Amino acid sequence: MNEKVQAALNAQINMELGAFYTYLAMAAYFESEALPGFAAWMHHHADEEMMHAMKIYDFVHRRRGRVLLTAIGAPKTEWASALDAMQAALGHEQKVTASINALVELSRAEGDHATASFLQWYVDEQVEEEEIVDAAIQKLRRIGDFGPGLYMLDKEMGEQAGGEGEAGEEDAS
Ligand code: OFO
């Protein structure tokens, strides 16, 4: 396959695996903060990032390309609050969105329409990813320091994580 596109897809695999690692670190942080619902939600989100990486991994091989895995940096492990962690997650998603957009542009510039078409799924997925993280941020802002509010939201996040599990599996197929 086109070498520039292949290199960019390999970089995207690394970024998705980096997101997996970051979100797993966030899940561990939430566990340590006794917020099991947030932890389950973030763990589920981490699993989705692994799925995103593997979809590209499979695509490169289907095109007779070469996947070359590279080092993943150590993730941050502490955040000031649930809100701080979710804001960091949103910032991360925005970087992923920018990277996907750049990848689409590169694919088009290189005349690689198959890759551009494949990436459309990621373009749509990023809209959803940013939306769901932002929704949690808005709720956390509203709650502020109100402990019972955080308790209720934690339960809601746990329920969302359970419900999204099935959808995530469908996405992966
Ligand atoms: Fe892979 O979408 Fe989030 O980062």
Boltz pocket constraint, residues with backbone or C-beta under 6 A from the ligand:
constraints:
  - pocket:
      binder: B
      contacts: [[A, 15], [A, 16], [A, 19], [A, 48], [A, 49], [A, 52], [A, 92], [A, 93], [A, 96], [A, 125], [A, 126], [A, 129]]
      max_distance: 6.0
